[in-house]
Amino acid sequence: CPRCLWLEYWHNIKFPVNLSLQLHLSRLQEKAYDGVEASVFSPEIQSGIVSRYKDKFTSAPIRIDGEATRWKIYGEIDLLVDHGDNTFTIIDGKVSMKQDKDAVIDSYWTQLEAYVYSFENPLEGIGRQIRGVGLLQWRIDNSMLLEGDIRGFSVEHRYIPVERRAQEFQAFLETFINILEGNFPPPGEDCENCKFL
């Protein structure tokens, strides 16, 4: 929602969400794949070593129509595959109950493109060439009796390779920045927060 975005950036007004369980599962997810060969992780990824990569990063200023803006991308990624030839694959872990692969991609492709932009255009140092991007989805699918009174959950694990959408991301950035630089936006038509307010 443009209004919610504007309020968050300029007035730090955020609508709380409870992601404590997802955060815990995401940390377990990252730990489970730290240091493994990419083929163990998924046969769809070319050979390389997966590592838990939690370094913070900052991109060079975002450029619109060739001109640098005051806006940069800050963040951290979950997993990085080093292919050993100075190319890398970025993997973002998600705990999501969505079954439709395309719906998962639609929710997160901009996040992946932001990571690629930052790695290829860092504020400092030399950019890294990104060979591919993808999502690691954990979907809780069952409960299990392990031993005694101890129970657990099983998850469906799937790797979802994501096609690059660099031009579409550039258009997204322009829209995003225009919202932030513009006047107070009208409420979003389908935004539950705006309806509540």
C-alpha positions, -999 to 999 in steps of 0.1 A, spaced: 0 0 0 15 34 -10 2 52 21 15 25 45 49 26 27 51 64 29 41 64 66 67 38 75 96 56 57 88 92 68 72 87 102 84 52 113 47 41 116 47 3 112 18 -21 117 30 -49 139 32 -85 126 41 -115 147 69 -134 129 86 -150 159 79 -186 148 89 -179 112 121 -163 124 130 -193 146 123 -217 117 143 -196 93 173 -196 116 171 -234 118 167 -236 80 199 -215 74 219 -236 99 208 -269 83 224 -259 50 254 -240 61 285 -256 45 268 -282 23 275 -289 -13 249 -272 -35 239 -305 -51 228 -318 -17 207 -287 -12 191 -290 -47 202 -307 -80 189 -275 -98 218 -255 -85 252 -257 -102 281 -271 -81 293 -249 -52 294 -246 -15 263 -232 4 271 -209 33 251 -190 58 257 -154 48 244 -128 73 268 -99 66 249 -66 62 253 -49 29 246 -15 13 242 -8 -24 255 21 -44 228 48 -48 199 37 -70 200 53 -104 168 66 -121 172 77 -158 210 76 -153 209 100 -123 219 88 -88 192 92 -62 196 95 -25 182 60 -20 202 29 -13 193 -8 -6 203 -21 28 199 -57 40 213 -92 45 208 -125 27 203 -159 41 224 -183 20 250 -178 -7 264 -204 -30 300 -199 -40 306 -216 -74 344 -213 -71 347 -192 -103 338 -158 -89 301 -163 -95 275 -168 -69 238 -179 -64 217 -161 -38 191 -181 -19 165 -167 4 149 -189 29 111 -187 34 87 -204 58 55 -203 39 23 -223 37 17 -213 0 15 -243 -23 15 -226 -56 51 -220 -67 43 -189 -88 25 -173 -58 57 -178 -37 78 -162 -65 53 -133 -69 57 -125 -32 95 -124 -31 110 -117 -65 116 -80 -57 135 -90 -26 158 -113 -46 163 -86 -73 172 -61 -45 199 -85 -33 213 -90 -68 214 -52 -73 233 -47 -40 258 -75 -47 265 -64 -82 265 -27 -73 280 -24 -38 285 10 -21 321 0 -15 344 -26 -31 340 -46 -62 307 -61 -73 301 -99 -74 286 -116 -104 253 -134 -95 247 -165 -116 213 -173 -102 187 -167 -75 161 -188 -58 139 -195 -28 142 -223 -3 107 -229 10 98 -248 41 61 -256 44 49 -273 76 30 -304 65 27 -328 95 32 -334 132 51 -364 145 55 -383 177 92 -386 181 97 -404 215 79 -404 248 59 -372 249 82 -353 225 64 -342 193 78 -324 163 68 -310 129 79 -321 95 83 -297 67 82 -300 29 114 -287 15 116 -273 -20 140 -251 -39 123 -227 -63 147 -212 -89 136 -177 -98 140 -161 -132 157 -127 -132 135 -97 -138 160 -68 -139 141 -44 -161 109 -50 -142 128 -44 -110 141 -11 -123 105 0 -130 95 -12 -95 123 9 -80 111 40 -99 75 36 -87 88 29 -52 109 60 -51 83 82 -66 59 72 -38 84 81 -12 94 114 -28 57 124 -35 30 138 -13 10 119 12 -7 91 -9 -44 82 -8 -54 51 11 -49 18 -7 -82 4 -20 -77 -31 -6 -55 -22 24 -68 -35 57 -47 -10 76 -60 20 58 -96 7 63 -89 4 100 -75 39 102 
